[in-house]
Amino acid sequence: MEKDKRENIFVLYRKNVEIAEIIGGKKMGLSLRIEGKEIYPLVEIAKIEGIETTEMMRAILNEGTEKEVIRMYSIGEISLWKAAGILGISSWEMIDRLKEKDISVQVGRMKGEGGK
């Protein structure tokens, strides 16, 4: 195996270990640069709501993440267990959230799973 390929494999391995460590309970920071025209509405909404802009951003990210996870679950890309894990909630709480959104709980294989 060439040296470059080994180094790439090590980098990928290291990134996976870091992700596993973060999932294991360590905190992760994220910096995001948002341009003026994109941040203005967020600042205004935060002012109206009487909260900090960062709090508003967290709420929007959480809402968007949940929406995407539910979409992925509803089309069979991820399992109920995986969806709950991504959101950091129990499977029962995930079922409740699905019911609130009138999404049926799917039993069986996910899209892309093999089987004969």
N, C-alpha and C positions, 0 to 999 in steps of 0.2 A: 504494500500500500504506500502511495506517495506521502511525503511529509505533509503537504498542504491538506490532503484529505484527512489525515489523522488529526491535524490541528482543528479542522472544521468539525470533526466528530467530537473532539474534546470540548469545543466551544458550545456545541449543541447540548452535550451532556451537562456541562456546567450550567447552562441556562435552565435546563430541566430541573436540576438540583435546586437552583435558586428559586424557581417557581414552587417546587415542592416545599422548600423551607418557608416561603411566604404563606402558602396554604396551611402549613403546619402551625401557624399562629403568629408569625412575625409580620410586622407592619411594612407596608410598601408605600413609598411616596411617588407622586406623579406630578410632573410639571406640564402645563399646557399653555401655549401662547394663543390668545384669542385677540383678533383684531378689533378695532373700535366699533365698526359697524355691527359686528357679531355680539359684542359684549354690552352695547348700549341697552338693548331690550332687557337683558338679564339684570342690569343695574337698576333700571326703572321698575321692573317687576319686584325686585328685592326691596326697593324703597317703599313701594305701595304695600307690600306684605309686612314691612317693618322688620325684615331680617337681613343678615349679612349676605353679601353677594356670594361668598363661598358656600354658605348654607343653601342658598338657592341652587347653585351649581350641583351640589351633592344630591339634592332632591331630584333635579332633572336627570342626572346620571343614573340614580337609583330607579327612577320611573322608566327611563329608556332601557335600562338593563333588564328589568322585569318584563317589559313589553317584548323585547327580543327573545328572551328565554322562553316565554310563553308561546311566541310564534314558532320557535324552533321545536318546542314540544308538540304543538298542535299539528305540525306537518310531519312529525315522526323522526326528526333529526336527532333528538335526544330523548332519553328515558325520563320518566317521572322522577326517579331517584337522582339522576344527573341534574335535572332542572332545579330540584330542591337544593342539591349540593352547591350549585353555582350561586343561588340566592342566599345560601346560608340558613336555610329553614328546614324544618322536618318535612317528611313526605306528606304527613297529614295536613300540615299548614299549606303545602303546595296544592293539595287536593282542594282545600277550602278556597284558595285564590282562584283556581281554575273554575270552580263552581260559581264564584262571584262574577266571573266573566262569561258565564254560560258556555264553557268549553268542556266537552266530555272527557272523562278520564279514559285513557286508552290502555287496553290490556293486550299484551302480545308483543310481537316483534316490532322493532323500529325499522324505518326505511333503511335499506342497505345491509341489514343483517341477513346472513345466508341461512341456509337450512334446507333439508330435503324432505 
